[in-house]
Amino acid sequence: MMSNPTNQHLMMQTLTMKRNRSQKDPYITLGKIGKPKGLKGEFFVTPYTDSIENFINYKSFTLFEFGEPMIVNFEYLKLVNTKIVGKACNFNTREDAEKLKNAELYFPKSDLPRLDGNDAYWYELIGMEVINLDQQPLGKIHRIDNYGSNDVLETHSSEKIHLIPFIKNRIIIDIDRESNKIIVDWEREY
């Protein structure tokens, strides 16, 4: 499934309404609705997950763009060439689809598939303590970005900000969700 809400930019969105912040906490952003396609209410969708197969099987998302949380059920999400096309129930015209443009698709964290072992969702990594192989602390994960070639963990400590490439089994040695720590092969001087 998704180990990359930068796809878990997983998951860095600007909250438009402060009162919705607590409403959004049990959710994760899995994608965004793009421009309309055709005249019958279809639209393009950008997923924030590596697992397209799992993403297109979801049939319901929550939107926060219209003030109160709104559950939108999908007739379908499908892969067309290399793009995902969706159609929401009761949205049958291009104008209907235009109303949803740029809406973020939220999904309950509790309904995500459970990950085992050394896998984690990006939202789980935020706030984790990062320690190198010499047991030196490198700070806590502040955010995750993607600069093209791979995702990058940004850690903050009182001394320094580290940008650590997220390359499993090479730089990212272990993710321990129980102890809220990540072990990395990275020097403090980098």
C-alpha positions as CSV (number, residue, x, y, z in Angstrom):
1,M,0.0,0.0,0.0
2,M,1.3,3.4,0.7
3,S,4.5,3.9,2.4
4,N,4.7,7.2,0.7
5,P,1.8,9.6,1.8
6,T,4.3,12.2,-0.8
7,N,3.0,11.1,-2.4
8,Q,2.5,11.6,1.4
9,H,3.3,15.0,0.7
10,L,1.6,12.4,2.1
11,M,0.2,14.7,3.3
12,M,1.2,18.1,3.7
13,Q,-1.8,20.3,3.0
14,T,-2.8,23.7,4.1
15,L,-5.8,23.5,6.4
16,T,-8.3,26.1,5.2
17,M,-10.4,26.3,8.4
18,K,-8.9,26.1,11.9
19,R,-12.1,24.6,13.2
20,N,-11.7,21.6,10.8
21,R,-8.2,20.8,12.1
22,S,-9.5,18.4,14.8
23,Q,-12.0,17.0,12.3
24,K,-9.2,16.1,9.9
25,D,-7.0,14.4,12.5
26,P,-8.4,10.9,12.1
27,Y,-8.0,11.2,8.3
28,I,-5.2,11.0,5.8
29,T,-5.1,12.8,2.4
30,L,-4.9,10.1,-0.3
31,G,-5.3,12.2,-3.4
32,K,-6.7,15.3,-5.1
33,I,-9.4,15.8,-7.7
34,G,-8.2,17.5,-10.8
35,K,-9.8,19.0,-13.9
36,P,-13.0,17.7,-15.4
37,K,-12.9,15.1,-18.2
38,G,-15.6,15.1,-20.8
39,L,-19.2,16.2,-20.2
40,K,-20.7,13.4,-18.0
41,G,-19.2,14.4,-14.6
42,E,-15.9,12.6,-14.8
43,F,-12.6,14.1,-13.5
44,F,-9.0,13.3,-13.3
45,V,-7.6,12.3,-9.9
46,T,-4.0,12.5,-8.6
47,P,-3.3,9.9,-6.0
48,Y,-0.8,10.5,-3.2
49,T,0.0,6.8,-2.9
50,D,2.3,4.3,-4.5
51,S,-0.4,1.6,-4.7
52,I,-2.7,2.6,-7.5
53,E,-4.5,-0.8,-7.2
54,N,-5.6,-0.1,-3.7
55,F,-6.4,3.5,-4.3
56,I,-8.9,2.8,-7.2
57,N,-10.7,0.2,-5.0
58,Y,-11.7,2.9,-2.5
59,K,-15.3,3.9,-3.0
60,S,-15.8,6.7,-0.5
61,F,-13.8,9.7,0.5
62,T,-14.4,12.7,2.8
63,L,-14.0,16.3,1.5
64,F,-13.6,19.3,3.8
65,E,-13.6,22.0,1.1
66,F,-17.2,22.9,1.6
67,G,-17.2,23.9,5.3
68,E,-18.6,20.8,6.9
69,P,-17.1,17.3,6.2
70,M,-18.9,15.8,3.2
71,I,-18.7,12.1,2.3
72,V,-18.6,11.6,-1.5
73,N,-19.2,8.1,-2.9
74,F,-17.6,7.2,-6.1
75,E,-19.2,5.3,-8.9
76,Y,-15.7,4.4,-10.0
77,L,-12.1,5.2,-10.0
78,K,-10.2,3.6,-13.0
79,L,-6.9,3.7,-14.7
80,V,-7.1,5.1,-18.2
81,N,-3.7,4.9,-19.9
82,T,-1.5,6.4,-17.2
83,K,-4.1,8.6,-15.5
84,I,-6.8,7.9,-13.0
85,V,-10.3,9.0,-13.9
86,G,-13.1,9.1,-11.4
87,K,-16.8,9.8,-11.2
88,A,-18.7,10.7,-8.1
89,C,-22.2,9.5,-7.5
90,N,-24.8,12.2,-8.4
91,F,-22.3,14.4,-10.2
92,N,-23.4,14.0,-13.8
93,T,-22.3,17.1,-15.7
94,R,-19.0,18.8,-16.4
95,E,-20.2,21.7,-14.2
96,D,-20.7,19.2,-11.3
97,A,-17.2,17.9,-11.8
98,E,-15.8,21.5,-11.9
99,K,-17.3,22.0,-8.4
100,L,-15.0,19.3,-7.1
101,K,-11.8,20.5,-8.8
102,N,-8.9,20.8,-6.4
103,A,-10.7,19.0,-3.6
104,E,-8.5,16.9,-1.4
105,L,-9.6,13.3,-0.9
106,Y,-9.5,12.3,2.8
107,F,-9.7,8.7,4.0
108,P,-10.0,7.4,7.6
109,K,-6.6,6.3,9.0
110,S,-8.4,3.5,10.9
111,D,-9.5,2.0,7.6
112,L,-6.1,1.8,6.0
113,P,-4.6,-1.7,5.6
114,R,-2.3,-2.6,8.5
115,L,1.4,-2.5,7.6
116,D,3.9,-5.0,9.1
117,G,7.5,-5.0,9.8
118,N,9.6,-2.1,8.5
119,D,6.9,-0.4,6.6
120,A,5.0,2.7,7.7
121,Y,2.7,5.4,6.4
122,W,4.3,8.8,6.0
123,Y,1.9,10.3,8.6
124,E,3.3,7.8,11.2
125,L,6.8,9.0,10.6
126,I,6.2,12.7,11.5
127,G,7.5,13.3,15.0
128,M,9.6,10.1,15.2
129,E,13.1,10.4,16.7
130,V,15.9,9.7,14.2
131,I,19.1,8.0,15.5
132,N,22.1,7.0,13.5
133,L,24.1,3.8,13.7
134,D,26.4,5.4,16.3
135,Q,23.3,6.0,18.5
136,Q,23.6,9.8,17.9
137,P,20.3,11.6,17.8
138,L,19.6,13.5,14.6
139,G,16.4,15.1,15.7
140,K,12.7,14.5,15.1
141,I,11.1,14.2,11.7
142,H,9.5,17.5,10.9
143,R,8.3,16.8,7.4
144,I,8.7,14.6,4.3
145,D,9.3,16.1,0.9
146,N,10.1,14.8,-2.6
147,Y,12.7,16.6,-4.6
148,G,12.5,14.4,-7.7
149,S,14.7,11.3,-7.2
150,N,13.4,10.1,-3.9
151,D,11.6,11.2,-0.7
152,V,13.6,13.1,1.9
153,L,13.1,13.2,5.7
154,E,13.6,16.6,7.2
155,T,14.7,16.3,10.8
156,H,15.0,19.2,13.3
157,S,17.2,19.1,16.4
158,S,18.4,22.0,18.6
159,E,21.7,22.0,16.6
160,K,20.8,21.4,13.0
161,I,18.3,20.5,10.3
162,H,19.1,17.3,8.5
163,L,17.8,16.2,5.0
164,I,18.0,12.4,4.9
165,P,17.1,10.5,1.7
166,F,14.4,7.9,2.3
167,I,16.2,4.9,0.8
168,K,15.2,1.7,2.6
169,N,17.9,-0.8,3.5
170,R,20.6,1.6,2.5
171,I,20.0,4.8,4.6
172,I,16.8,3.9,6.4
173,I,17.9,0.8,8.4
174,D,14.9,0.3,10.7
175,I,11.5,1.9,11.5
176,D,10.3,1.0,14.9
177,R,6.8,2.3,15.3
178,E,6.5,1.0,18.9
179,S,9.4,3.0,20.2
180,N,8.8,5.9,17.8
181,K,12.3,5.7,16.4
182,I,14.0,5.4,13.0
183,I,17.6,4.1,12.7
184,V,19.6,5.6,9.8
185,D,23.0,5.2,8.3
186,W,23.7,8.9,8.3
187,E,26.4,11.0,10.0
188,R,25.7,14.0,12.2
189,E,28.1,16.1,10.1
190,Y,26.1,15.5,6.8
